[in-house]
Amino acid sequence: MLYHYSAADKTGKIIEAEIDADNLSQVLHFLSQKEMKPLSVKPIKTAKSSFFGLFGGITLTDKLFLTKYLSLMLKVGTDLLSAVNILISDFDKPAMRNFLFEVRENLSNGRPFYQAFANYPRTFSLVFVNLVKASEVSGNLQQTFEDLSNSMQREAELRSKVRSAFIYPIILTVMAFIIIGFLVTFALPKIANAFLQAGIKPPTFSRIVFGIGLFMGDNIWPLSLSFLVIVASLTYFFWRTSTGRRAISHIMWNLPVIKKIYSDIAIQSFAYTFGALMKAGIPIIQSINITAEVVSSEKFKVSLRRIAEEGLTKGLTIGEAFRRERVFPGVVTNLIAISEKAGHLEEVLKTLAEFYQTNVESGIKSLVSLLEPALLLIMGVMVATIALAIIIPIYQLTAQF
């Protein structure tokens, strides 16, 4: 949610700005860290904080547009403040306009450009903020925004491919639920009652299926609500809590096919992030620690922290520190060690990121090709089970005559 705050700094100067935070306590903590005395803090009721905030926040497309056009305008010689003013006039979305207003205020008051990005930790990653911060110091903002734009473009294309690949499996799943729901809610109760009224005692298999179907049909709404609550609770646990993230990471590493995709995603994220941070001139140990915060795999997080704390800080080279870890494939650690000696580590990391992104795309296609027949088989088995439960007693009845 966006908050507007008014606070006094150490000199007594009144500063007004917006910050993206989860709650009021987070805003107050931020002001405390900046040694600022809060005068007022109010939530901003924009599309981002409304009921439909999911559709009104700053999206990947917005960030892609922002970085691409900032890069282009800086490339043709537009100063940063003028570029921000142009973007403000181009954006209609309240969340983006509020963010750009804050950027403009920071620039007008002589505050660092990166600070506005740092105030939106849920929107702009730690890597994004540190790249902007480093390039602002080195005077290389244009190249950094171009690199960020290219990276986001690849991410957007990958998301699009994933969505396209999973459309058919999702349609199959929805159709399966609709068909099974119809049979259980409407068809099975009528058929079961018809057998009861006719005085026919179905076989055990049919009675079990009818019993399950009648129970589900009589309790369809409580069961549906319970299912949604369980899914929501599990989603929150696995994606919002550290324990849940460690658990899902462990599960991913032990699932056939998926573990290869998960590993490739982690390596791609590591290679791109580490390479980009090094290119921006951020110290090696700091780059490793930032990268550890970004990668999704808990195994990679622990390994990268160990490389920084137990390897690099004790005088090992990057190659030596990586070769001690068993999480990374041998080809990756050897390439890192060789390219470090040759002075081409940044270029090799970029190549590795591109290679593993291609692997991720291929892995997703393979996963979808396995999912489609599996879903069809499951749907077929469920429908066949219900059909057999109906047909068997009818066949037995006709066999008696």
The 8 nearest C-alpha neighbors of each residue, nearest first, counted from 0:
[[1, 48, 20, 19, 21, 2, 47, 42],
 [0, 2, 19, 43, 18, 42, 20, 17],
 [3, 1, 42, 18, 43, 17, 41, 4],
 [4, 2, 17, 41, 40, 16, 42, 43],
 [5, 3, 40, 39, 15, 16, 17, 2],
 [4, 6, 15, 39, 38, 14, 37, 40],
 [7, 5, 37, 38, 36, 14, 13, 35],
 [6, 8, 13, 36, 11, 12, 35, 14],
 [7, 9, 35, 11, 10, 12, 36, 6],
 [10, 8, 11, 35, 34, 7, 12, 36],
 [11, 9, 8, 12, 7, 13, 35, 34],
 [10, 12, 7, 8, 9, 13, 6, 36],
 [13, 11, 7, 8, 10, 14, 9, 6],
 [12, 14, 7, 6, 11, 8, 15, 5],
 [15, 13, 6, 5, 7, 12, 16, 8],
 [14, 16, 5, 4, 6, 13, 3, 17],
 [15, 17, 4, 3, 101, 14, 18, 5],
 [18, 16, 3, 2, 4, 101, 1, 19],
 [17, 19, 118, 2, 1, 20, 119, 3],
 [18, 20, 1, 119, 0, 118, 2, 17],
 [21, 19, 0, 22, 25, 18, 26, 1],
 [22, 20, 0, 25, 19, 23, 26, 24],
 [21, 23, 24, 25, 20, 26, 0, 2],
 [22, 24, 26, 25, 27, 21, 20, 40],
 [25, 23, 27, 26, 22, 28, 21, 29],
 [24, 26, 28, 23, 27, 22, 20, 29],
 [27, 25, 29, 23, 24, 28, 20, 30],
 [28, 26, 30, 24, 29, 25, 31, 23],
 [27, 29, 31, 25, 26, 30, 24, 32],
 [30, 28, 26, 32, 27, 31, 25, 33],
 [31, 29, 33, 27, 35, 32, 28, 34],
 [30, 32, 34, 28, 33, 29, 35, 27],
 [31, 33, 29, 34, 30, 28, 35, 27],
 [32, 34, 30, 31, 35, 29, 8, 28],
 [35, 33, 31, 32, 30, 8, 9, 36],
 [34, 36, 8, 30, 33, 7, 31, 6],
 [35, 37, 7, 6, 8, 38, 34, 30],
 [38, 36, 6, 39, 5, 35, 7, 30],
 [37, 39, 6, 5, 36, 40, 7, 4],
 [40, 38, 5, 4, 37, 41, 6, 3],
 [39, 41, 4, 3, 5, 2, 42, 38],
 [40, 42, 3, 2, 4, 43, 39, 23],
 [43, 41, 2, 1, 3, 44, 40, 0],
 [44, 42, 2, 1, 45, 3, 41, 48],
 [43, 45, 48, 42, 49, 46, 47, 1],
 [46, 44, 47, 48, 43, 49, 93, 94],
 [45, 47, 55, 49, 52, 48, 93, 51],
 [46, 48, 52, 56, 55, 45, 49, 94],
 [49, 47, 0, 52, 45, 46, 44, 50],
 [50, 48, 52, 46, 51, 47, 45, 44],
 [49, 51, 52, 48, 53, 46, 47, 54],
 [50, 52, 49, 53, 54, 55, 46, 47],
 [53, 51, 47, 55, 49, 48, 46, 54],
 [52, 54, 51, 55, 56, 47, 50, 46],
 [53, 55, 52, 51, 56, 47, 46, 58],
 [54, 56, 46, 52, 47, 53, 51, 94],
 [57, 55, 47, 94, 52, 54, 58, 53],
 [56, 58, 61, 95, 94, 122, 55, 59],
 [59, 57, 61, 60, 56, 62, 122, 55],
 [58, 60, 62, 61, 63, 57, 151, 155],
 [61, 59, 63, 58, 62, 64, 155, 57],
 [62, 60, 58, 64, 63, 59, 57, 65],
 [63, 61, 65, 59, 64, 60, 66, 58],
 [62, 64, 60, 66, 61, 65, 148, 151],
 [63, 65, 61, 67, 62, 66, 68, 60],
 [64, 66, 62, 63, 68, 67, 69, 61],
 [67, 65, 144, 69, 148, 63, 68, 64],
 [68, 66, 70, 148, 64, 69, 65, 63],
 [69, 67, 71, 70, 65, 66, 72, 64],
 [68, 70, 66, 72, 71, 67, 73, 65],
 [69, 71, 141, 144, 67, 68, 73, 145],
 [72, 70, 68, 74, 69, 73, 67, 75],
 [73, 71, 69, 77, 74, 75, 70, 68],
 [72, 74, 77, 76, 70, 75, 71, 141],
 [73, 75, 71, 72, 76, 70, 141, 77],
 [76, 74, 72, 73, 77, 71, 70, 78],
 [75, 77, 73, 74, 78, 72, 71, 79],
 [78, 76, 73, 72, 75, 82, 79, 81],
 [77, 79, 81, 80, 82, 76, 73, 72],
 [78, 80, 82, 81, 83, 77, 73, 69],
 [81, 79, 83, 82, 78, 84, 103, 106],
 [82, 80, 84, 83, 78, 79, 85, 77],
 [81, 83, 79, 85, 80, 84, 77, 78],
 [82, 84, 86, 80, 85, 81, 87, 79],
 [85, 83, 81, 87, 86, 82, 80, 88],
 [86, 84, 82, 88, 83, 87, 81, 89],
 [85, 87, 89, 83, 88, 84, 90, 82],
 [88, 86, 84, 89, 85, 90, 96, 83],
 [87, 89, 85, 86, 90, 84, 91, 96],
 [90, 88, 86, 87, 85, 91, 84, 96],
 [91, 89, 87, 92, 88, 86, 96, 95],
 [92, 90, 93, 89, 96, 95, 88, 87],
 [91, 93, 95, 94, 90, 96, 55, 46],
 [94, 92, 96, 95, 97, 45, 91, 46],
 [93, 95, 97, 96, 92, 56, 47, 57],
 [96, 94, 98, 97, 93, 92, 99, 57],
 [95, 97, 99, 93, 98, 94, 87, 100],
 [98, 96, 100, 94, 95, 99, 93, 101],
 [97, 99, 95, 101, 96, 100, 94, 102],
 [98, 100, 102, 96, 101, 97, 95, 103],
 [101, 99, 103, 97, 102, 98, 96, 104],
 [100, 102, 104, 98, 99, 103, 16, 105],
 [103, 101, 99, 105, 100, 115, 104, 106],
 [102, 104, 100, 106, 101, 105, 107, 99],
 [103, 105, 101, 107, 106, 102, 108, 100],
 [106, 104, 110, 102, 108, 103, 107, 101],
 [105, 107, 109, 103, 108, 104, 110, 112],
 [106, 108, 104, 105, 109, 103, 110, 80],
 [109, 107, 105, 106, 110, 104, 103, 111],
 [108, 110, 106, 107, 105, 111, 104, 112],
 [109, 111, 105, 108, 106, 112, 114, 107],
 [112, 110, 113, 114, 109, 105, 106, 115],
 [111, 113, 114, 106, 115, 110, 105, 102],
 [112, 114, 132, 116, 111, 115, 131, 128],
 [115, 113, 117, 116, 112, 111, 118, 110],
 [114, 116, 118, 117, 102, 113, 101, 112],
 [117, 115, 118, 113, 114, 119, 128, 123],
 [116, 118, 114, 119, 115, 128, 120, 113],
 [117, 119, 115, 18, 116, 19, 120, 114],
 [118, 120, 19, 117, 122, 116, 121, 123],
 [121, 119, 123, 122, 117, 118, 124, 125],
 [120, 122, 119, 123, 124, 19, 20, 118],
 [123, 121, 119, 120, 124, 57, 58, 116],
 [124, 122, 120, 119, 127, 121, 116, 128],
 [125, 123, 127, 126, 120, 128, 122, 121],
 [124, 126, 128, 127, 129, 123, 289, 120],
 [127, 125, 129, 124, 128, 130, 289, 272],
 [126, 128, 124, 130, 125, 129, 123, 131],
 [129, 127, 125, 131, 126, 130, 117, 116],
 [128, 130, 132, 126, 131, 127, 133, 125],
 [131, 129, 133, 127, 132, 128, 126, 134],
 [130, 132, 134, 128, 129, 133, 113, 135],
 [133, 131, 129, 135, 113, 130, 134, 128],
 [134, 132, 130, 136, 135, 131, 129, 279],
 [133, 135, 139, 137, 140, 131, 136, 138],
 [134, 136, 138, 132, 133, 137, 140, 131],
 [137, 135, 134, 133, 138, 132, 139, 131],
 [138, 136, 134, 139, 135, 133, 140, 279],
 [137, 139, 135, 136, 134, 140, 141, 133],
 [140, 138, 134, 137, 141, 142, 143, 135],
 [141, 139, 134, 143, 142, 135, 138, 144],
 [140, 142, 70, 144, 143, 139, 73, 74],
 [143, 141, 145, 144, 140, 139, 146, 70],
 [142, 144, 140, 146, 145, 141, 147, 139],
 [145, 143, 147, 66, 70, 141, 146, 142],
 [144, 146, 142, 148, 70, 143, 147, 67],
 [147, 145, 143, 149, 148, 144, 142, 150],
 [148, 146, 144, 150, 145, 149, 143, 151],
 [147, 149, 145, 151, 67, 66, 146, 150],
 [150, 148, 152, 146, 147, 151, 145, 153],
 [149, 151, 147, 153, 152, 148, 146, 154],
 [152, 150, 154, 148, 153, 149, 63, 155],
 [151, 153, 149, 155, 150, 154, 148, 156],
 [152, 154, 156, 150, 151, 155, 157, 149],
 [155, 153, 151, 157, 152, 156, 158, 150],
 [156, 154, 152, 158, 157, 153, 151, 159],
 [157, 155, 159, 153, 154, 158, 152, 160],
 [156, 158, 160, 154, 159, 155, 153, 161],
 [159, 157, 161, 155, 160, 156, 162, 154],
 [158, 160, 156, 162, 157, 161, 163, 155],
 [159, 161, 157, 163, 158, 162, 164, 156],
 [160, 162, 158, 164, 159, 163, 157, 165],
 [163, 161, 159, 165, 160, 164, 158, 166],
 [164, 162, 160, 166, 161, 165, 159, 167],
 [163, 165, 161, 162, 166, 160, 367, 364],
 [164, 166, 162, 168, 163, 167, 169, 161],
 [165, 167, 169, 163, 168, 164, 162, 170],
 [166, 168, 170, 169, 165, 171, 164, 371],
 [169, 167, 171, 165, 170, 371, 166, 172],
 [168, 170, 172, 166, 167, 171, 165, 173],
 [169, 171, 167, 173, 168, 172, 174, 166],
 [172, 170, 168, 174, 169, 173, 175, 167],
 [173, 171, 169, 175, 174, 170, 168, 176],
 [172, 174, 170, 176, 175, 171, 169, 177],
 [173, 175, 177, 171, 172, 176, 170, 178],
 [176, 174, 172, 178, 173, 177, 378, 179],
 [175, 177, 173, 179, 174, 178, 180, 172],
 [178, 176, 174, 180, 175, 179, 181, 173],
 [179, 177, 181, 175, 180, 176, 174, 182],
 [178, 180, 182, 176, 181, 177, 183, 175],
 [179, 181, 177, 183, 178, 182, 176, 184],
 [182, 180, 178, 184, 179, 183, 185, 177],
 [181, 183, 186, 179, 180, 185, 184, 187],
 [182, 184, 212, 180, 187, 181, 216, 185],
 [185, 183, 216, 181, 182, 180, 186, 187],
 [184, 186, 181, 182, 183, 187, 188, 189],
 [185, 187, 182, 189, 188, 183, 190, 184],
 [186, 188, 190, 183, 189, 182, 191, 185],
 [189, 187, 191, 190, 186, 213, 192, 185],
 [190, 188, 192, 187, 191, 186, 193, 185],
 [189, 191, 193, 187, 192, 188, 186, 194],
 [190, 192, 188, 194, 193, 189, 187, 195],
 [193, 191, 195, 189, 194, 190, 196, 188],
 [192, 194, 190, 196, 191, 195, 189, 197],
 [193, 195, 197, 199, 191, 192, 196, 198],
 [196, 194, 192, 198, 197, 193, 199, 191],
 [197, 195, 193, 198, 194, 192, 199, 191],
 [196, 198, 194, 195, 199, 193, 192, 200],
 [199, 197, 195, 196, 194, 200, 193, 201],
 [200, 198, 194, 197, 195, 201, 196, 392],
 [199, 201, 198, 202, 194, 195, 392, 206],
 [200, 202, 392, 205, 206, 199, 203, 194],
 [201, 203, 205, 204, 206, 392, 200, 391],
 [204, 202, 206, 205, 207, 201, 208, 200],
 [203, 205, 207, 206, 202, 208, 388, 201],
 [204, 206, 388, 208, 207, 202, 203, 201],
 [205, 207, 209, 203, 208, 204, 210, 201],
 [208, 206, 210, 204, 205, 209, 203, 211],
 [207, 209, 205, 211, 210, 206, 212, 204],
 [208, 210, 212, 206, 207, 211, 213, 205],
 [211, 209, 207, 213, 212, 208, 206, 214],
 [210, 212, 214, 208, 209, 213, 215, 207],
 [211, 213, 209, 183, 215, 210, 214, 216],
 [212, 214, 216, 210, 215, 211, 188, 209],
 [215, 213, 211, 217, 216, 212, 210, 218],
 [216, 214, 218, 212, 219, 213, 217, 211],
 [215, 217, 184, 213, 219, 214, 218, 183],
 [218, 216, 214, 215, 219, 213, 184, 220],
 [219, 217, 215, 216, 221, 220, 222, 214],
 [218, 220, 216, 222, 215, 221, 217, 223],
 [219, 221, 223, 222, 218, 224, 217, 225],
 [222, 220, 224, 223, 218, 219, 225, 226],
 [221, 223, 225, 219, 220, 224, 218, 226],
 [224, 222, 220, 226, 225, 221, 219, 227],
 [223, 225, 221, 227, 226, 222, 220, 228],
 [226, 224, 222, 228, 223, 227, 221, 229],
 [225, 227, 223, 229, 224, 228, 222, 230],
 [226, 228, 230, 224, 229, 225, 231, 223],
 [229, 227, 225, 231, 226, 230, 232, 224],
 [228, 230, 232, 226, 227, 231, 233, 225],
 [231, 229, 227, 233, 232, 228, 234, 226],
 [232, 230, 234, 228, 229, 233, 227, 235],
 [233, 231, 229, 235, 234, 230, 228, 236],
 [232, 234, 236, 230, 235, 231, 237, 229],
 [235, 233, 231, 237, 232, 236, 238, 230],
 [234, 236, 239, 232, 233, 238, 237, 231],
 [237, 235, 233, 243, 240, 234, 239, 238],
 [236, 238, 243, 244, 234, 235, 233, 239],
 [237, 239, 235, 236, 244, 234, 240, 243],
 [240, 238, 235, 236, 237, 241, 243, 244],
 [241, 239, 243, 236, 242, 238, 244, 237],
 [240, 242, 244, 243, 245, 239, 237, 238],
 [243, 241, 245, 240, 244, 246, 237, 236],
 [242, 244, 237, 246, 236, 240, 245, 241],
 [243, 245, 241, 237, 247, 246, 242, 238],
 [246, 244, 248, 242, 243, 247, 297, 249],
 [245, 247, 243, 249, 244, 248, 242, 250],
 [248, 246, 250, 244, 249, 245, 251, 243],
 [247, 249, 245, 251, 246, 250, 296, 244],
 [248, 250, 246, 252, 247, 251, 245, 253],
 [251, 249, 247, 253, 248, 252, 246, 254],
 [252, 250, 248, 258, 253, 254, 249, 247],
 [251, 253, 258, 249, 250, 254, 248, 261],
 [254, 252, 250, 251, 258, 255, 249, 257],
 [253, 255, 258, 251, 257, 252, 256, 250],
 [254, 256, 257, 258, 253, 259, 252, 251],
 [257, 255, 259, 258, 254, 260, 366, 362],
 [256, 258, 260, 259, 255, 254, 261, 251],
 [257, 259, 252, 261, 251, 254, 260, 256],
 [260, 258, 262, 257, 261, 256, 263, 362],
 [261, 259, 263, 257, 262, 258, 359, 362],
 [262, 260, 258, 264, 259, 263, 257, 265],
 [261, 263, 265, 259, 260, 264, 258, 266],
 [262, 264, 260, 266, 265, 261, 355, 359],
 [265, 263, 267, 261, 262, 266, 268, 260],
 [264, 266, 262, 268, 263, 267, 294, 269],
 [267, 265, 269, 263, 268, 264, 270, 262],
 [268, 266, 352, 264, 270, 355, 269, 265],
 [267, 269, 265, 271, 266, 270, 272, 294],
 [268, 270, 266, 272, 267, 271, 273, 265],
 [271, 269, 348, 352, 267, 273, 268, 272],
 [270, 272, 352, 274, 268, 269, 273, 349],
 [273, 271, 275, 269, 274, 270, 268, 290],
 [272, 274, 276, 270, 275, 271, 269, 290],
 [275, 273, 345, 277, 271, 348, 272, 276],
 [274, 276, 278, 272, 277, 273, 271, 279],
 [277, 275, 279, 273, 278, 274, 281, 286],
 [278, 276, 280, 274, 279, 275, 281, 273],
 [277, 279, 275, 280, 276, 274, 345, 281],
 [280, 278, 276, 277, 281, 133, 134, 130],
 [279, 281, 277, 278, 282, 276, 133, 134],
 [280, 282, 277, 276, 279, 286, 283, 133],
 [283, 281, 285, 284, 286, 280, 277, 276],
 [282, 284, 286, 285, 287, 281, 277, 276],
 [285, 283, 287, 286, 307, 282, 288, 311],
 [284, 286, 288, 282, 287, 283, 289, 281],
 [285, 287, 283, 289, 284, 288, 276, 282],
 [288, 286, 290, 284, 285, 289, 291, 283],
 [289, 287, 291, 285, 290, 286, 304, 284],
 [290, 288, 286, 292, 291, 287, 285, 293],
 [289, 291, 287, 293, 292, 288, 272, 273],
 [290, 292, 300, 288, 289, 293, 303, 294],
 [293, 291, 289, 290, 294, 288, 300, 125],
 [292, 294, 290, 291, 295, 289, 126, 125],
 [295, 293, 291, 296, 265, 268, 292, 269],
 [294, 296, 265, 293, 297, 300, 299, 248],
 [295, 297, 299, 298, 294, 248, 265, 300],
 [296, 298, 300, 299, 245, 248, 301, 295],
 [299, 297, 301, 296, 300, 302, 326, 248],
 [298, 300, 302, 296, 297, 301, 303, 326],
 [301, 299, 291, 297, 303, 298, 302, 304],
 [302, 300, 304, 298, 299, 303, 305, 297],
 [301, 303, 299, 305, 300, 304, 298, 306],
 [304, 302, 306, 305, 300, 301, 291, 299],
 [305, 303, 307, 301, 306, 302, 308, 288],
 [304, 306, 302, 308, 309, 303, 307, 301],
 [305, 307, 310, 303, 304, 320, 309, 308],
 [306, 308, 311, 304, 305, 284, 310, 309],
 [309, 307, 305, 312, 306, 310, 304, 311],
 [310, 308, 305, 306, 307, 313, 312, 311],
 [309, 311, 306, 320, 315, 313, 307, 312],
 [310, 312, 315, 307, 314, 313, 306, 316],
 [311, 313, 314, 308, 310, 307, 309, 315],
 [314, 312, 311, 310, 315, 309, 308, 307],
 [313, 315, 311, 312, 316, 310, 309, 320],
 [316, 314, 311, 310, 313, 320, 319, 317],
 [315, 317, 319, 318, 320, 311, 314, 310],
 [316, 318, 320, 319, 321, 315, 311, 336],
 [336, 317, 319, 321, 316, 320, 335, 322],
 [320, 318, 322, 316, 321, 317, 315, 323],
 [319, 321, 310, 317, 318, 306, 323, 322],
 [322, 320, 318, 323, 324, 319, 332, 317],
 [321, 323, 319, 324, 332, 320, 318, 333],
 [322, 324, 321, 320, 319, 325, 306, 310],
 [325, 323, 322, 321, 326, 327, 302, 320],
 [324, 326, 327, 323, 328, 322, 329, 321],
 [327, 325, 324, 328, 299, 298, 302, 329],
 [326, 328, 325, 329, 331, 332, 324, 266],
 [329, 327, 331, 330, 326, 332, 325, 333],
 [330, 328, 332, 331, 333, 327, 322, 325],
 [329, 331, 333, 328, 332, 334, 327, 335],
 [332, 330, 334, 328, 329, 333, 335, 327],
 [331, 333, 335, 329, 334, 322, 330, 321],
 [334, 332, 336, 330, 335, 331, 329, 337],
 [333, 335, 337, 331, 336, 332, 338, 330],
 [334, 336, 332, 338, 333, 337, 318, 339],
 [318, 335, 337, 333, 339, 334, 338, 332],
 [338, 336, 334, 340, 339, 335, 333, 341],
 [339, 337, 344, 341, 343, 335, 340, 336],
 [338, 340, 344, 342, 336, 341, 337, 335],
 [341, 339, 337, 338, 342, 336, 343, 344],
 [340, 342, 338, 339, 343, 337, 344, 336],
 [341, 343, 339, 340, 338, 344, 345, 337],
 [344, 342, 338, 346, 341, 345, 339, 347],
 [343, 345, 338, 339, 347, 346, 342, 348],
 [346, 344, 274, 348, 347, 343, 349, 278],
 [347, 345, 349, 348, 343, 344, 350, 274],
 [348, 346, 350, 344, 349, 345, 351, 343],
 [347, 349, 351, 270, 345, 350, 274, 346],
 [348, 350, 352, 346, 347, 351, 271, 274],
 [351, 349, 347, 353, 348, 352, 354, 346],
 [350, 352, 348, 354, 349, 353, 355, 347],
 [353, 351, 267, 349, 270, 271, 355, 350],
 [354, 352, 356, 350, 351, 355, 349, 357],
 [355, 353, 351, 357, 356, 352, 350, 358],
 [356, 354, 358, 357, 267, 352, 353, 263],
 [355, 357, 359, 353, 358, 354, 267, 352],
 [358, 356, 360, 355, 354, 359, 361, 353],
 [357, 359, 355, 361, 356, 360, 362, 354],
 [360, 358, 362, 356, 357, 361, 260, 263],
 [359, 361, 357, 363, 362, 358, 356, 364],
 [362, 360, 358, 364, 359, 363, 357, 365],
 [363, 361, 359, 365, 364, 360, 260, 358],
 [362, 364, 366, 360, 365, 361, 359, 367],
 [363, 365, 361, 367, 362, 366, 368, 360],
 [366, 364, 362, 368, 363, 367, 361, 369],
 [365, 367, 363, 369, 368, 364, 362, 370],
 [366, 368, 370, 364, 369, 365, 363, 371],
 [367, 369, 365, 366, 370, 371, 364, 372],
 [370, 368, 366, 367, 371, 372, 365, 373],
 [371, 369, 367, 373, 368, 372, 374, 366],
 [370, 372, 374, 373, 168, 369, 368, 367],
 [373, 371, 375, 374, 370, 376, 369, 368],
 [374, 372, 376, 370, 371, 375, 377, 369],
 [375, 373, 377, 371, 376, 372, 370, 378],
 [376, 374, 372, 378, 373, 377, 379, 371],
 [375, 377, 379, 373, 374, 378, 372, 380],
 [378, 376, 374, 380, 379, 375, 373, 381],
 [377, 379, 375, 381, 376, 380, 175, 374],
 [378, 380, 376, 382, 377, 381, 383, 375],
 [379, 381, 383, 377, 378, 382, 384, 376],
 [382, 380, 384, 378, 383, 379, 377, 385],
 [381, 383, 379, 385, 384, 380, 386, 378],
 [384, 382, 386, 380, 385, 381, 379, 387],
 [385, 383, 381, 387, 382, 386, 380, 388],
 [384, 386, 388, 382, 383, 387, 381, 389],
 [385, 387, 383, 389, 388, 384, 390, 382],
 [388, 386, 390, 384, 389, 385, 391, 383],
 [389, 387, 205, 385, 386, 390, 391, 384],
 [390, 388, 386, 387, 391, 392, 385, 393],
 [389, 391, 387, 393, 392, 388, 394, 386],
 [390, 392, 394, 393, 387, 389, 388, 395],
 [393, 391, 395, 201, 394, 390, 396, 389],
 [392, 394, 396, 390, 391, 395, 397, 389],
 [393, 395, 391, 397, 396, 392, 390, 398],
 [396, 394, 392, 398, 393, 397, 391, 399],
 [395, 397, 393, 394, 398, 399, 392, 400],
 [398, 396, 394, 399, 395, 400, 393, 392],
 [397, 399, 395, 396, 400, 394, 393, 392],
 [400, 398, 397, 396, 395, 394, 393, 392],
 [399, 398, 397, 396, 395, 394, 393, 392]]
